[in-house]
Amino acid sequence: MTMRRWGTSLIIAALSASVALLGACSAPEEGESSSQPAATPTWFASSPGVQAFPAGESVDLVYLSDSAGAGVADRYATLVGEALDREVKVHDHFVGGLGDLPSAIQFAWSDEVAQAEIVVVYGNTAGLDPPQTMGACVEASGWAEEDATPGLQGEPPVVASAEDWQPVQSVLDEVYLAIWELRAGKPTIIRTHDFYNPFLAPWTELGIERECTANWEALSGVLRDAAQANGVGFASLLDVFNGTTHDEDPREKGWIDVDGAHTSEAGAAVIAETLAAVGFDALRPTTE
């Protein structure tokens, strides 16, 4: 059987390797809504994007993602252009297994990020996940290998503690600060999202739905916390695709492609709309 590639580490982790922290700040409390602007830390100033960028000039959108972002960038750019009333130049970098290339990303895309008024960044956390959590759940779904059927591969998934997830948040903090460093104090719209769950049916069949859903929710919380602490707007695809109680199957909604994991065209449109629902306020780091 041929192993599918889903990614092995966070996107643009290499960007953060040599970047010093811009400053310390405490994370705001988690908000109520599933898709919301990031709460503004005390070291950011906020302004509507339509006012933050020079009138009549185009804006650049850099979309950094693994294969989960396929087909989303152009759709999101259309919504951005309508909201900001200007042309949007798209730099679409969705690459299956993108997490396998962290050492190359700094050199390939850092110039584009430095010039982009809007950055969407999403990366798979495989390699940083606690053992027997996300990876075990994906493998059990049967999706990880072509022509495989659902079934447990070794030990069943476990529910990790908040402490177990800390390495993920630490890397995300560095990634976001690296982006702000590249933007050099200019107003910027940065957005991220969590991952929808396309594997509800096989998990239910195997009796591991509780453990796997708990891990999906834990990762969503880590991604939300890191975004809110770093001036990044967060959109919960888990809430939108799977409902706020996370027990709805997006396959039944027609949002998942025939491969059983990636989005259909309709699902890609939902991702773009969910990102747009966060809004278009731009932030700028301050010394205040």
C-alpha positions in Angstrom: 0.0 0.0 0.0 1.2 3.5 -0.8 1.4 6.0 2.1 -0.3 9.3 1.6 1.5 12.5 2.5 -0.3 14.8 4.9 2.7 16.8 6.1 5.2 16.3 8.9 5.6 19.6 10.7 4.3 23.1 11.0 4.3 25.3 7.9 6.9 28.0 7.9 8.5 26.8 11.1 11.9 27.7 9.6 10.9 31.3 9.4 10.9 31.5 13.2 14.3 29.9 13.7 16.3 33.2 13.8 13.7 35.7 14.8 13.8 37.3 18.3 10.5 37.8 20.1 9.0 41.2 19.5 7.9 41.5 23.1 5.9 39.7 25.8 2.1 39.9 26.1 -0.5 37.9 27.9 -3.1 36.0 25.8 -6.6 37.4 25.9 -9.4 35.2 27.1 -10.9 32.8 24.5 -13.9 34.2 22.7 -17.3 32.7 22.3 -17.7 32.6 18.5 -16.3 29.9 16.2 -14.9 32.5 13.7 -13.7 35.7 15.2 -11.2 38.5 14.9 -8.2 38.0 17.2 -8.5 39.9 20.4 -6.0 42.8 20.1 -3.1 42.5 22.4 -1.8 45.7 24.0 1.1 45.8 21.6 -1.1 46.0 18.4 -3.1 48.9 17.0 -6.1 48.0 14.9 -7.7 49.7 11.9 -10.2 48.7 9.2 -8.3 47.2 6.2 -10.1 49.5 3.8 -8.5 52.4 5.7 -5.2 50.8 6.6 -3.9 50.4 3.0 -3.4 53.2 0.5 -6.6 53.9 -1.5 -6.6 52.8 -5.1 -3.6 50.5 -4.7 -3.8 46.7 -4.9 -3.0 44.4 -2.0 -1.0 41.2 -1.9 -2.4 38.0 -0.4 0.0 35.2 0.5 -1.8 31.9 1.2 0.5 29.4 2.9 -1.0 26.0 3.4 -0.6 22.2 3.0 -3.1 20.4 0.8 -6.0 21.5 3.1 -5.9 24.8 1.4 -6.3 23.6 -2.2 -8.7 25.8 -4.1 -9.2 28.3 -1.3 -6.9 31.2 -2.1 -8.6 32.6 -5.2 -12.0 32.2 -3.6 -10.9 34.1 -0.5 -9.2 36.7 -2.6 -12.5 37.5 -4.3 -14.1 38.1 -1.0 -11.2 40.2 0.2 -11.4 42.3 -3.0 -15.1 42.9 -2.5 -14.6 43.9 1.1 -11.7 46.2 0.5 -12.8 47.5 -2.9 -9.5 46.9 -4.6 -7.5 44.4 -6.7 -6.0 41.4 -4.8 -2.8 39.8 -6.1 -2.7 36.2 -5.0 0.4 34.2 -4.1 -1.1 30.7 -3.6 1.3 28.3 -1.9 -0.7 25.2 -1.1 1.6 22.2 -1.3 0.7 18.6 -0.2 3.3 17.6 2.4 4.4 21.2 2.8 5.5 20.5 6.3 8.3 18.3 4.8 10.0 21.4 3.5 10.5 23.8 6.5 14.1 24.5 5.7 13.2 25.8 2.2 10.3 28.0 3.1 12.3 30.8 4.6 14.2 31.3 1.4 11.3 30.6 -1.0 8.6 32.8 0.5 9.9 35.2 3.1 10.1 38.1 0.5 6.5 37.5 -0.5 5.4 37.6 3.1 7.3 40.8 3.8 5.4 42.5 1.0 1.9 41.0 1.7 -0.8 43.0 3.3 -2.7 39.8 3.9 -1.3 36.5 5.0 -3.2 33.3 5.6 -1.1 30.6 7.2 -2.0 27.1 8.1 0.3 24.1 8.7 -0.2 20.6 9.7 1.2 19.9 13.2 2.2 16.3 12.6 5.6 15.6 14.2 4.7 17.9 17.1 1.4 16.2 18.1 1.5 14.2 21.3 2.0 10.4 20.7 -1.1 8.4 19.9 -3.3 11.4 19.1 -3.8 13.0 15.7 -1.6 10.6 13.8 -3.2 7.6 15.3 -6.7 8.9 14.6 -5.9 9.6 10.9 -4.3 6.1 10.5 -7.3 4.4 12.1 -9.6 6.2 9.6 -8.1 4.2 6.8 -7.2 7.4 4.9 -3.5 7.4 5.5 -2.9 4.5 3.1 -4.4 4.0 -0.3 -6.8 1.0 -0.6 -6.9 0.7 3.2 -9.9 0.1 5.3 -10.6 1.6 8.7 -8.9 -0.1 11.6 -6.7 0.4 14.6 -3.0 0.4 13.9 -1.3 -0.7 17.1 -2.5 1.0 20.3 -5.8 2.9 20.3 -5.7 6.7 20.4 -5.4 8.5 23.8 -6.5 11.9 25.0 -3.4 14.1 25.6 -3.1 16.7 28.3 -2.8 20.5 27.8 0.8 20.2 28.7 1.4 17.6 26.0 0.3 20.2 23.4 2.5 23.0 24.6 5.3 22.4 21.9 2.7 23.1 19.2 1.8 26.5 20.7 5.4 27.4 21.3 6.2 26.9 17.6 3.1 28.8 16.5 4.1 31.7 18.7 7.4 31.9 16.9 5.9 31.5 13.5 3.5 34.4 14.0 6.2 36.6 15.5 8.4 35.8 12.5 5.6 37.0 10.2 5.3 40.3 12.1 9.0 40.7 12.0 9.0 40.3 8.2 6.2 42.8 7.9 8.4 45.3 9.8 5.6 47.3 11.5 3.3 47.7 8.5 -0.5 47.1 8.9 -1.2 43.5 8.2 -4.2 41.1 8.1 -3.0 37.6 9.3 -5.5 34.7 9.4 -5.4 31.1 10.4 -7.7 28.2 11.0 -8.0 24.8 12.6 -8.8 21.6 10.7 -12.2 20.2 10.0 -12.9 16.5 10.9 -13.7 14.4 7.8 -13.2 11.1 9.7 -16.3 11.0 11.9 -17.9 7.9 10.3 -14.9 5.5 10.6 -14.1 6.7 14.1 -17.7 6.0 15.2 -17.4 2.5 13.6 -14.2 1.8 15.5 -15.5 3.2 18.8 -12.7 5.8 19.1 -14.9 8.9 18.3 -14.6 10.3 21.8 -10.8 10.2 22.0 -10.2 11.4 18.5 -12.8 14.2 18.7 -11.2 15.3 22.0 -7.8 15.5 20.3 -9.2 17.5 17.4 -10.8 19.9 19.9 -7.6 20.2 21.9 -5.6 21.1 18.8 -8.3 23.6 17.8 -7.9 25.2 21.2 -4.1 25.5 20.9 -4.4 27.0 17.4 -7.0 29.5 18.7 -4.9 30.5 21.8 -1.8 31.0 19.7 -3.7 33.1 17.2 -5.3 35.3 19.8 -2.0 35.9 21.6 -0.3 37.1 18.5 -2.8 39.3 16.7 -4.0 36.6 14.2 -7.6 36.2 13.3 -8.8 32.6 13.9 -11.5 30.8 12.0 -12.8 27.4 13.3 -13.4 25.1 10.4 -14.1 22.4 13.0 -17.1 24.4 14.3 -18.4 25.2 10.8 -17.8 21.8 9.1 -18.7 19.6 12.1 -21.2 21.8 14.0 -20.5 23.5 17.3 -20.8 20.1 19.1 -18.5 18.5 16.5 -20.7 15.6 15.8 -21.8 16.5 12.2 -20.3 14.7 9.3 -19.1 17.1 6.5 -19.1 14.3 4.0 -22.9 14.3 4.3 -23.0 18.0 3.5 -21.0 17.5 0.2 -18.0 19.4 1.5 -15.5 16.6 1.4 -14.0 15.3 -1.9 -14.1 11.7 -3.0 -10.7 11.0 -1.4 -12.4 11.2 2.0 -10.2 13.9 3.5 -9.7 17.0 1.4 -12.5 19.4 0.5 -14.7 19.4 -2.5 -15.2 22.7 -4.4 -18.1 23.4 -2.2 -16.0 22.8 0.9 -13.2 25.1 -0.4 -15.8 27.8 -0.8 -16.9 27.3 2.8 -13.3 27.7 4.0 -13.0 31.0 2.1 -16.3 32.2 3.5 -15.3 31.2 7.1 -12.0 33.1 6.8 -13.9 36.1 5.4 -16.3 36.0 8.3 -13.4 36.9 10.6 -13.4 40.3 9.1 -10.7 42.5 7.5 -9.3 44.7 10.3 -5.5 45.2 9.9 -3.2 45.2 12.9 0.1 47.0 13.3 2.6 46.3 16.1 3.2 49.2 18.4 5.6 50.0 21.3 2.8 51.1 23.5 
